[in-house]
Amino acid sequence: MLILVAGAALSLALRQWLDASLILAIVLGSAALGFWQEYRASAAVARLRERLALTARVLRDGERRSVAVSEIVPGDVVLLSAGNLIPADGRVLEARDFLVSEAALTGESLPVEKSAGETVLTGTSVRSGTASMRVETTGRATRYGAIVARLDAAAPESDFARGVRQFGYLLMRVMLIVVLAVLVANELLGRPALESLLFAVALAVGLTPELLPAIVTVTLARGAHAMAASGVIVRRLQAIEDLGSMAVLCTDKTGTLTEGRVELAAALDPAQRESREVLELAHVNASLETGIENPLDAAIVAAGERRGLDTRAWAKVDEIPYDFVRKRLTIVAARGAERHMITKGAFASVLGACEIAPAERERLEAWQARQGEQGYRVLALATRRVPERAAYGRDDEAGMALAGFLLFLDPPKGDAAAVVGSLAALGVRVKIITGDNRHVAAHVAGAIGLDPARLLTGPEIAAMNQEALWHHAERTDVFAEIDPQQKERIVRALQHRGHAVGYMGDGINDAPALHAADVGISVEGAVDVARESADVVLLRRDLAVLRRGVEDGRRTFANTLKYICITTSANFGNMLSMAAATPLLPFLPLAAKQILLNNFLSDFPSLAISTDRVDEEHLAQPLAWDIGEVRRFMVVFGLVSSAFDLLAFWLLLAVFHAGEAAFQTAWFVVSLLTELAVVLVLRTQRPAWRSRPSRLLLGSTLAVAAAALALPYAGVLAGAFGFVPLAWPVVASLLGVVAGYLAATELVKTRKYWFGRKANSPASP
């Protein structure tokens, strides 16, 4: 755009009104189109994001209500629990084991414990526990809002933006070489400096794919709209390219690979016999806890209600919330005069709080392993009587008696294996990262077609140095018993090995990995902090939806590359031909205004490229920018174009003895026709006649081609651009050159390159 603006300013300074008008029309048209598409895209994304608007639980007039975060005002009392984003600055009124992650503000990864009277800030998130806070300031008045107002920091550059920037640098280098060569040649030939300067500027403009900003926006916006119709909301437009580049997908298993309808299969005593008492204790624990909502507690409550259990005989005294270090949750409840501490959680964690003989522990661990191999997730339950006190803490979770076990079943989805296989066919390798035990994770992995033997556990990863993890992460299909920090570490290890990594998660413990991944993927029902960390949100927790998103992302990126590669190679070929012919001709091959018109008309049909079909084989592997390949594509097909340009020059001069006006008219027509027609050849890796373009692309191309042939006969309009009518033998010969050029391009395409990749060889990420 800066090149175009500079060209317009120079033309205005030299009073070349038509040239300046053409350049300004290109600039303003592209800017207006880009603005309109960005506006439409932003409005569409805003409407979609309303469905994902953050809400908070507040206490107003003594009643609990769920309200939009944007409606919270100073004086509201907000109720917080693990997974919530803190929506305003305020002061804690009450807290229980309340840990807050302040990394968004301080960069400190470890959570900070907050107690009554302390301040909590917007943008931080609750890691564990519960609390209530009184809102003091909201929006721009918060500490976070002040930082936003004070800093105008740009978002980190995405791979897509980096590729466009590097492409711009490539164009700049080529332009400088061509323009300087033309200026020097014209100076040596003694041509007027003004004419030479305008011609050089026109060459620079002619090499520029000036509609690139608009076309990228159109393509991405159309892709986002298509993905939204499939149930994929794109929160950041350029994440579409990241989705298309994704080579590894890390995902939890619950609800994604499994049905997500967790059922309590059995409540057993320590001797593995069905026990109503164990179910009752679990029901009390699950019914009275107020921390993280989860499907396991819901399954316990549902099973208890089916058995006629209720909690009216129990009075809640205290709660020690779940956290990702202890991996257990404790409720202290009173029944009559007795107080009972009831602890439920991960098998090893609860057994660690119990007094159990080593031999008995080994027997129970072997039994748990067998259950896991059958697909059951096992939680342990422990209890003990406690004396009356004002409050209880983590230190009280000791010396407990093992009460029994809870077995849960969440079978793999019926289509999970097929979806994982289809992602593999697209070059996306699925890896399971879960906090569940290794046996359950291995069972699910085997059921969906992953290798359960390629498994790493959290303790094994903790013992590895970074270099060892780089090596093992690539070869592992299942990561089990993983903590939140290890999830992020796994993602970064895969990225270090050169993979574009997607991470799919919906819990608070997924937020660090979502942020670290190349494309973070969450679901509509995710906790606040996970949803806000994601680039893409699925309206259904289904890998099949994500697979369609990957395909849409690749189509969008492929169509963008089509425009860049085809237009740049065609422009480069034409500009190279004119630069080479300039010293050999007694006149310029094209006037500056003719170059500008040619470039504008040739780019016009490319606005429809976002609607074009993409061959299925081009979707088979992740796509990524490769400036070296773009440069080779430009040179190879640019030289093919230049060879036929020189043939056209020879015909016009040696056979038809064309003068300046006839030569420029004929060359304008043939160069425009070749640029239009080559899009239909190079848009596909297949033979051109075996891949149909979209109707809009084909129709707009034919319309502009007809206009190119008619323009020399357009009277006043033709005269304004210096065109003259052409004899029909000249037109027929030019059409023959175009046909020969297309045949040669098709031959080179099938033998050597297509979009920078060698034909008939596997595409690489």
N, C-alpha and C positions, 0 to 999 in steps of 0.2 A: 504493500500500500504506500509506503514511503517513496518507493521508486516511482510509482504512478503520480503521486502528488508532486514530486520534484519535476517530473516531465511536464505536468500541466503548468506549473509555475514558470518553467523555462519557455514553454510555448506562448503563454500570456505575455511574458516580458518581450518576446520577439514578435508580438502581434500576429501570431499564427492562430487565428480565432477558431478555425475548423479543427485543427489538431488539438487545441486546448479543450474544445467542446467535447471531442470524442473521448479524451482521457478523463475529463471530469465526469462524463456520462458513465464511464466504466466504474470510476471510484464511487460516485454517488449511488449508482445502481447496485453495486456490490454491497456498499454500506447499508443501504436501505433494506435490501433483501436479507442481509445478515441480522440487522436489527429486528426485522419483522419475524424471522425464524426464531431468534433468541427470545423475543417477547412471547411468541406462541409456546415455545418450549418451556419457558419459565412459568407461564400461566398454567400449562398442563401439569407440570411437576408440582406447582403450588396446590392445584386441586387434588392431585394424588396424595400429596403429603398431608393434606387435611385428614385423610383416613388414618394417618400414622401419628397424628398430633399427640404430644405428650400430655398426660393427665396426672393429677396428684390427688391424694386423699386429704381433705381438709376438714377441720372441725369448725362449723359455723352454726351459731345459735344452738349449741349443744348437740347438733346432728352431724354425723359423718357424711360427707358428700365427695363425689369424684368430679373434679372440675378441670378444665383445660389450664395448663400452666400459664398461658397468656392472661387468664382471668384472675390469677392470684394477686392480692393487694396487701399492702402493709397492714398488720393486725391479724391476718389469718393465722390459724394454728394448723400446721402441716404435719401429717402423720407419716413417718418414714420407716422403711424396712429395707433389707438387703436387696440390692438391684436397682433401687431408685436413684435417679439423678436429683440432686438438691436444687429446687427451682428458684430459689431466691436467697439473699443474705438474711440471716436471722440468728436467733439465740435459742440454744437448746433448753427446753423446759424440763423434760424427763428423758432419761436414757437408760438402756440396758445393754451392756456389752456392745456399745455403739462404735463401730470402726468405720472411718471415712477415708477414702482415697482422694488425696489432694494433688495427684500427679498433674492434672490439667492446669493447675496454677503454680505449683512449686517444683514439678519435675521429680518429686520424691516418690519412689515406687511403693514404699512400705505404707500401709494404712496407719492413720492416727486415731487414737481413742478419744472420743469426745464425751464429756459429762455435762450435767445440768449447769447452765450459766455460761457455757463456752459458745463461741461463735462458729457457725458453719456458713459456707460460701457457695454461691451459684457456680454450677459447672463441676463441682466435686460430686462424688458418688458414694453411696453407702455400700460397704463391703460386707458387713455383718451386723446383727443386732437390730434393735428397734429404738425409736425416739420420737418425740414430738418437738417441734420448733415453732417459735413465734416469728413471723415474717417482719423484717424491719425495712428492707429496701428491695426493689425489684427493677428489672430491666437495666437501662443505662446507668441507673444510680448505684448498681451493685459494684463490688470490686472487679468482677469479671467484665462488666459493661464498661467500666472506666478504662480497663486495659484495651478493650476492643476499640474504644473511641480514640485512645492515645496512639495506638499502633495501626499501621496500615500494612501489615505483613501479608505478603503474597502466600497463597497456598503452595505446598510443595509441588514441584513440576512433575507431571505424570509422564509415563513413557511415551504416550501419544503426543503430548505437547513438546517433549524433548525431540521426538522424531521430526515434527513440523519445523522446529527451530533449526535443527541440523540441515533439513532440506533447504531452508531459506539461505543458510550459509553456502550451501552448494551452488544455488542459483547465483548468489552474489559473486562468487569466484568466476563462474562461467561468464557472467555478464561483463565483468571488468575486462576479461581477456578479449571477448568479442568486440566490445565497444572501443577499447584502446586500439585494437588492430584495425578496425574500420576508420577511425579518426586519423591514424597515421597514414593508412593507404590513401585516403582521400586528400590528405594534405600533400603527400608526395605527388599525386596526380594533378594538383593545382585546382581542385574543385572549390567552389565557394564555401567558406568556413561555416556560414549560417546553415546552408543546405546539408552539409556534412554533419553538423552538430544535431540537427533535427533528425536526420536519418539514424544516427547512433543512438539517440534517446529512444526513437521508435523501435529500434532493434532490442534495446534493453526491455522496453515495455512488452514487446512481442514475445520475448522469452518467458515473461512472467505469467504464471497461471493466476491471473488477477481475481478470478472468482473462487479461488481456493477457500478463503474464510467463509464465504456464503455457502459453498458446497459442503464443506465440513460440517457447518452448523445444520444445514438442511438434512444431511445424511444422518448425523447423530440424533437430531430431533425426531426424524422419521423412525429411526431405530428405537428410540425411547418409547415412542407411541406404540409401535408394534409390540414391544416387549411388555408394555403395560396391559395391552389386550390379552397377553398370555399369562398375566398374573405376576409380572416382574416389574417392580417400581425402581427406576434408576434415580438415585438421589444426587448423583454427580454425573453429568452427561459423558465425560470422558472415561468413566468407568466402563462404558460399553466396549471400548477398545481393550481395556484391561481384561474384561470377561472373555473377549475373543482370543486374547493372548494366553489365557490361563492353561497351564500344563499339568498342574497338580491341584487337586481339591481335597482339603482336609475338612472332615466333618465329624460331628458327634453322631452317635447312632440312634439315640432315643427320638422317635418321632420323625426322623429323616430316613433312616434305613429300616427302622422297625415301625410297627403300627402306631406307637405312641399312646396306645390305650392300655396303660399298665394295669394289670389285675393282680390282686392278692390271691395267690394260688393256695397258700397254706400258712397257718400260724401254729408253730410246733414248740414243744417244750425241749429242754436240753437233751432228752432221750429221743428226740425226733418223732414224738407222738402229737397228734392233733390236740390243741389245747384252747378251750374257750377263755381261760384266764389270761393267756398270752395275748389273745385277740383283744380282750377288754383293756389290758394295760396299754397296748399299742393304740387302741381307739382313743383312750384318754389323752395320750401324748399327741396324737395327730390332730385331735379336735381342739385342743386348748392352745396349740402353738400359734404364734402370730407373726413369725418371721417370713421366710421365703415360701411362697406358695409353690407346691411341686406335685407332680402326678402320683408320687408314692403315698403321700399323706392323703390325697384324694381317694386313692384306691383303698387305703385302710379304713377311712371314714365310711366309704360306700359299703365295704364288706361288713363293718360293724353294724351299720343301720339295717342291712339285710338280716342280720342275726338278732335284731331287736335290742341292740346295746345303745345306751345313751350316757351322757356325762353328768346328769343332774345330781347324782350322788357325790360327785367330786367338785371341789372348789379349787380353782387355780390360785396358787400362792406366789409362784415365781417362775421365771423362764431363763434358761441359759441358752441363747440362740445358737443355731448352727453356724459354724465357720469352716473354711476350707483347710484349716490346719488340724483341728480336732476331728472333723468329719462326724460329728454327732450332735444331737439336740436333746436337751433335758428339760422336762417339766417337773416342777414341784407342786404336788396337789394334795389337798387334805380330804380325807374321807372320815367323817366323824372327828374323833380326837387325834387321829393318826395322820402324820405327814409322810408322803412317799415321794422319793425321787425316782422318776421314770426316765431312763435314757435309751434312745434309739439312734442307730447310726451304722456306719460301715462296720463290717464284720470284725476286722482286726482292731479297729479303734475301740469298739465296745468291749471286746475281750480283754484289751489292754487295761481297762478300768475295773476288771473283775478279778477276784481271787480264784484262780484255776490252776490245777496241777499241770506240770509240763506234759505228762503223758495224755491227759484229757484234752489239752489244747491241740496236740498233734492229731488226735483222733477227730476232733471237730474240724480242724483245717482240712484234713483229707476228705471228710464228708462234704464240706463246703465246695471243695474243688470238683467233686463228682456232680454236685448240683449245678455248678457253673457250666460244666461240660454238656449238661442237658438243657442249658439256656435259661436257668433260673438265676435271678439276682437275689442274694441273701443279705438281709439286714439282721443285726443282732439286737436283742432287747435285754436291758439290765435294770435292776431296781434295788433300792434299800430304803429302810425307814430313816428319817432324819429328825433331829430335834428342832423345836420351834425357834426360828431366828427371823430377823427382819429381812435378810437377803441371803442369797446363795450364789456361789461362784464356781468357776472351773475347777478349783482345787477340791471341791466337794465331790467331784466325779471320781471317786476312788473307793476301793474296798467294796465294790458292789457285787451283788449276786446275779449270776446269769439267769435270766427268766426264760429265754427261748429265742426262736428265730422266726423271721417273716420271709416267705418266699414269694417273689414277684415274677410274673411272666409278661414279656413284651415281645411277641414273635416278629420275625422279619416281615416286611411288607411283601405281598405276593409278587410285585413287579420290581422289587429292589435289585435282584440279580440281573434282570434284563436292562434296567436303567444303568447300573454300574457297567455292564457290558457295552451299552451304547455310548457311554462317556469314554470308555477305553477306545472304542472305535473312532472317536473324535480326537484321540490323542490326549485325553485328560485322565490321569491316573488318580483314583480315589484312595484316600488313606483315612482310617478311623482314628480319631483322637478322643479318648473317653476317660473319665474318672472311674468307671466301673472296673471290677476285678478282671484279671486276665482271662479267666475261664469263660465268663459270659461274653467278653469281647471276641475271643477266639471262636466261640460258637456262632455268633452273628456273622463274623467275617467269613467263615466257611460256608454258611448258608447263602451268602450273596456273591460268592465267586472270588473272594480275596483269599490270600494264602495265610491261614492262621499260624503257620510255623514262622512266618516273618513278623515276629512280635517283639516289642520292647516295652518294658514296664518303667514306671516313674522312678523306682529305686535304682534301676539299671542306668537310666539317663542321668540321675543325680551323681552317679559314680564316674561318669564319662567327662573327659575334657571336651572342649569345643571341637577340636579337630576330629576326634572320634565320632562325635555326633554328626558332623558333616558327612562322614563316610556311611554311618549306619542309617541315617534318616532316609536317604535315597532308596535304600533297599528294604525298608520296613513297610508293611501294609497296615499294621495294627499297633497303636500306642495305647497302652492300658494303665490304669491306676496313676493317671497324670494329674499334676496340680496346675493351677492357672499359669504360673511363671514358666513351667515347662512347655505349655502349649505355644507360648510366644517364642520360646527358644527353638522349638521344632520348626516353626514357620521360618524363622531367620536362617536356620541351618539349610533348609531346602532352597531358600533364596540365594544363599551363598554358593550353592552348586549350580546357579544359573537358571533356576526354574521360576516361572511366573506362578505365584501361589495364590489360590483362593482359599478363604477360610469361612466356614459356615457354622454359626453358633447363635444361641439365643439367651445365654445366661450371663450373669455378672462376671463369672470366671472366664468367659470367652472374650471380654472386651479388649484385653491387651493383645491377643492374637488377631482379633478383627482389625485393630488399628495397625498392626505390623504387616498384615497381608497386603499383597498387591491389589486384591479386590476383596473387601469384607462383605460377607453375605449374611443377612439375618432374616427373620420372619416377622410377620405382622404382630404376633403375640409375644415377641421377645421383651425382656426387661428393658427399661429406658436406656441404660448405659450401653447395652449391646446394640440396640436399634440405632442410636445416634452415632455409634462407632462404625456402622456399616455403610458401604457405598451403594449396595443393592439390597432391596427388601423384597422377599417373596410373600405374596398374599396367601400362598398355600405352602405348608411345610412338606415339600415334595421335590425330590431330585429330578423327576421328569420335567417339572416346570423349569428348573435350573438348566437342564440340558437344552431346552428350547431357547433359553436365554443365551446360552453359549453359542448356539447356532445363529441367533439373531445378531449377537455381537460380532461374530465373524463375517456375516454378510455385510454389516455396516462398515466394518474396517476394510473388507475386500473392495467394496464399491468406492471408498475413499481413495484407496491405492490405485484403483483403475484410473480415476481422473488424474491423479498426480503423475503416474507413470506414462500414460498415453499422451496427455496434453504436453508434458514436458518434453517427451521424445519428439513429438510432431513439431512443436515450436522450435526445439533445438535444431532439428533437421532443416527447417525453413530458414531460420536465422543464419545457420552455418552456410547454407547455399548462397544466400544474399551477400553475406560477408565475403565469401570466396569469389563471387561473381563481380563484386563491385570494382576491383581493379581491372577487370577484363572487359567491362562494358563502357561505352562512351556516355552512359547515363546511369542513374540509379535504378536497380531492378524494381523497386517499389518506392513510391513517395511515402513520407512519414504518415500522412493521413490514411493512405491505403493499408499500411501495416497495421495501424490501430484498428481500422474497420475489420480487417481480416481476423485479427485476434479476438475482437468482440463477437463477431458472428460465429467463429469456430467454437468459442466457449459456451455459447448460448444453449445448445442442446445438452451440454454436460450438466445443466441444472437438473435434468431428469435422471441422472445416473444413480441417484439414491433409490430409484424405483426399479433398477435393473435386477435381473435374475443373476444368481451366483451359482456356478456349477457345483454339484454336490462334492466332487473330488477336491475342490478347493476349500471345502469346509472340514476336510479330514484331519487337519493338523492345526495346532495353534498358530496364529499369525503374529508377526512382530515386525517393527521397523528394521530395515537394513539399508542404510544410506549408500553403502558400497554397491548393493544390488540395484538400487534405484539409479545410481550413476551409470552402471554398466548397461542397464536397460535403455537409458536415455541415449547413450552413445551408440549401442548396437542398432537400434531402430532409427535413431536420428541419422546415422550414416546411410542406412537403406533409403530413407527419404531423400537425403541429399543426392544420392546417385541418380534417382529418377528426376530430381529437380534439374540436374545438369543435362539430362537427356532432353527435358522440356526446353531448356535454354538453347540447346543445339538445334532443335527443331524450329524454334521461333526465329533464330538468327540465320541459320544456314539453309533451311528449307523454305520458310515463309518470308524471310527478309523483313521481319517486323520492325517498325520504327518504335520510338520511345513510348507513345501512348498505347499502341497495339501490344507491345511487349508487356508493359505494366498491367494492362487489362487481362491479357491471357495468363500471365503469371499469377495474378491475383486469383483468378478463377481456379486454376489448377492447384495452387497451394491450399486454397480453402476446401476444395473438394477432397484432396488427399487427407487433410486433417479431420474432416467429417467422416469420411469412409473408413479410415483406419480404426476409429473407435469400435466399429462393428466387428473388426477382425481381432483386435487385441483385447477385447473385453472378455474373451474366453480362452481357456487352454485347449479346448476341443477345436476341431475344424469349424470354421465360422458358420457353415451351413447346418451344423448339428447342434447349435445352441441359440435359441431364440432370445433376442433382446426384449426388454419390456416394450409395450406398445408406445408408451410416452417417449422413451428414448429413440425408438425407431422413427416414430412420427415426426418428432422435432428435428431429427437429423435429415430426413427427406425434405422437410419444409425448407430448411436453411439451404440445402443443396439446390433446390429449385430456385430459391431467391438468388443464389450465387450465379446460376446460369442466366437468370433474367436481368440481373443488375446492369450489364453493359448496354442493354437496350432500353434503359429506364429514363431516357431523355434528360431532363434537368438534373435529376438526382445523380445520374451517371456522370454528367458534366461537372458537377460539384466535386467529384472525387477524381476527375481526370480520366474517366473510362470512355472507351469508344466501342461501337459495335464490332463484333468479330465475325469473320467469314466462317461459314459452316465447315469447310475442310479443316480450318484451324480448331474449331470446337471438337470435331470428330477425332482429330489427332490427340488433343489434350485428354479426351475421355479414354483413348487407348493407353496413354501414359498412366492415367489413374488406375486403369484395370491392371496393367503390368505391375504397378507399384503394389497393389493389393495382393496379387499372386505371389510376388517376391516376399512380402511381409508374412504372408501365411506360411510360406516355405521356411523362412528363417525362424518363425515362431515354433513350428513343429519340430524343427531340427535342433534348436538351441535354447532359446529363452522364452519364458512367459512370466511376466511380473517379477523379473529378476531371479526366477528359479529355473534351473535346468529342467527341460521337459522330460517326462517319463522317469523322474527320480523322486524319491520320497521327499515331501516337504518337511522342513525342519523348523522347530520353534525359533 
